[in-house]
Amino acid sequence: MSIHSKASPAAARLLRSFYTLPAPVRQSIFLHHPRAQLASPLRSHTVFRRHASSQIKQTPQQEPLIPAPTPSSGPLLTRLPNRALPTVTTGISPAVRLWLKTLPVFILLVALSSLSIFNYQKASSSTVNSILYALRTSSAVREILGDEIYFKSRIPWISGELNQLHGAIDISFWVKGTKSSGKVRFVSVRKTRDGYFETLEWSLTDEAGHAVQLLELEGARDPMAGRRGDEEELLDL
């Protein structure tokens, strides 16, 4: 449908008379009267068509985005402009958070394992075995503890320092027999590098708290008598 059919009869007659004018006159009217009612139907139609065509040209066609890569996607060999960006997480990552939670547990397990290893070495040392043998062969000790004298627990704990290389022994541990149990303390030192060990204390304290000095008993045998430092047994805890 044309512009002339949409306008009123008076406007149509005015428009036809306008087009009958010479071209320079029509151009002068448009230049001096750009908003005249005569040119408004034609100009609005032209502006609308230009605006619509510019919108059609400026609207780009959006391509679908490619999902962002995941940690298991592998290496990216090409760069694509329509690839979505991965999600950036702020703060501590879950892997680091898990590592921080398990680090104290790991340190605790290492410390317990180290203490267990050193304690086992002390419990199986020749010094402790000599003390146990001296207790079994002592008649006074058998009267207190009974027979079958051994460690009180299956996993014995040897407290104190056992360092024969530097000539320092100060240990204590629990033993038991068929009658009762008690705590043994043994202290022995070596004053010179090439000297012999000298036992300062060897006592047995029963569960009631009564202490017996085993070195003062008749026929007592010193477990470290005539022994020097053994470089193979080095335990300093």
NORURVEN-V311507 format. One line per field, one symbol per residue. ss: DSSP state (H for helix, E for strand, C for the rest). burial: b if it has 9 or more other C-alpha atoms within 8 Angstrom, else e. Layout:
# NORURVEN-V311507
ss: ???
burial: ???
This chain:
# NORURVEN-V311507
ss: CCHHHHCCHHHHHHHHHHHHCCHHHHHHHHHHCCCCHHHHHHHHHHHHHHHHHHHHHHCCCCCCCECCCCCCCCCCCCCCCCECCCCCCCCCCHHHHHHHHHHHHHHHHHHHHHHHHHHHHHHCCHHHHHHHHHHHCCHHHHHHHCCCCEECCCCCCCEEEEECCCCEEEEEEEEECCCCEEEEEEEEECCCCCCCCEEEEEEEEECCCCEEEHHHCCCCCCCCCCCCCCCCCEECC
burial: eeeeeebeeebbebbeeeeeeeeeebeebbeeeeeeeebbbeeeeeeeeeeeeeeeeeeeeeeeeeeeeeeeeeeeeeeeeebeeeeeeeeeeeeebeeeeeeeeeeeeeeeeeeeebbeebbebeebbbbbebbbebeebbeebbbebebbeeebebebbbbbbebbbbbbbbbbbbbbbbbbbbbbbbeeeeebbbbebbbbbbbeeeeebbbeeeebeeebbeebbeeebbbee
